[in-house]
Amino acid sequence: MNEIRGNIKNQNILIEDRNRVTITGVEQVESFNDNTIILKTIKGGMVIKGEGLNVGKLNLDDGNIRIEGIINGINYMDKGISQRGKIVGKIFK
């Protein structure tokens, strides 16, 4: 079932053997490096932590991303609050 990106309500996360993750409902990649990837999703901000992380496939039109590397954790942040804003706010408090 194909839906227009703005109408997607569900988000799926598929972790395969702890070394690949596919996520739907992705709106934007805010930042990434080998150990951390920060995403903006339809369900809020998301932080993926791991080792040797690499964005294998990214299709923002469909809202899909595939990440490869050792996955150590996936955390949601409050919707509408970017991770950068939280970090900068903590630094300057």
C-alpha positions in Angstrom: 0.0 0.0 0.0 1.5 3.3 -1.1 0.5 6.4 0.7 1.5 10.1 0.2 4.2 11.0 2.7 2.1 13.6 4.5 -0.7 11.0 5.2 1.6 8.3 6.7 0.5 7.6 10.2 2.4 4.4 11.0 6.1 4.0 11.5 8.0 0.7 11.3 11.4 -0.2 12.5 12.9 -3.5 11.4 16.2 -4.5 13.0 18.0 -7.4 11.3 20.7 -9.3 13.2 21.6 -6.1 15.1 23.6 -4.9 12.1 20.9 -3.4 9.8 17.9 -1.3 10.6 15.2 -0.1 8.2 12.9 2.7 9.4 9.8 4.1 7.7 8.2 7.5 8.4 11.5 9.4 8.2 11.2 13.1 7.3 14.8 14.3 7.6 18.3 13.2 8.6 19.5 15.9 11.0 23.0 14.6 11.4 25.1 11.5 11.3 28.5 10.0 12.0 29.9 6.6 12.7 28.4 6.4 16.1 25.2 8.5 16.1 22.4 9.2 13.5 19.8 11.8 14.4 16.5 11.6 12.4 13.3 13.6 12.3 10.4 11.2 11.9 6.6 11.4 11.8 6.6 10.2 15.5 9.3 12.6 16.7 13.0 12.8 16.8 15.0 9.6 16.8 18.6 8.9 17.8 20.3 5.7 16.6 23.5 4.8 18.5 26.0 2.2 17.4 29.4 1.5 15.8 30.4 1.9 12.2 27.0 3.3 11.3 26.4 4.0 7.6 23.3 5.2 5.8 22.9 2.5 3.1 19.7 3.7 1.5 17.8 6.9 2.0 14.6 7.9 0.2 12.9 10.9 1.8 10.2 10.9 -0.8 9.0 7.6 0.5 10.2 8.3 4.1 12.5 5.2 4.2 16.1 4.8 5.5 18.3 1.8 5.8 21.3 2.0 8.2 24.1 -0.6 8.4 26.5 -1.1 11.3 26.3 -2.4 14.8 23.1 -1.1 16.4 23.4 -0.4 20.1 20.2 1.5 20.7 17.3 3.5 19.2 15.6 6.3 21.2 12.7 8.6 20.5 12.7 12.3 21.5 9.7 14.5 22.0 7.9 15.3 18.7 8.7 18.8 17.5 11.8 19.3 19.6 15.1 18.8 17.6 18.1 17.2 19.3 20.2 20.1 18.3 17.9 22.4 20.2 18.1 20.2 23.3 21.9 20.0 23.2 22.4 23.8 22.6 19.9 24.5 25.4 21.8 22.3 27.9 25.2 23.8 26.9 24.1 27.4 27.5 22.0 26.8 30.7 
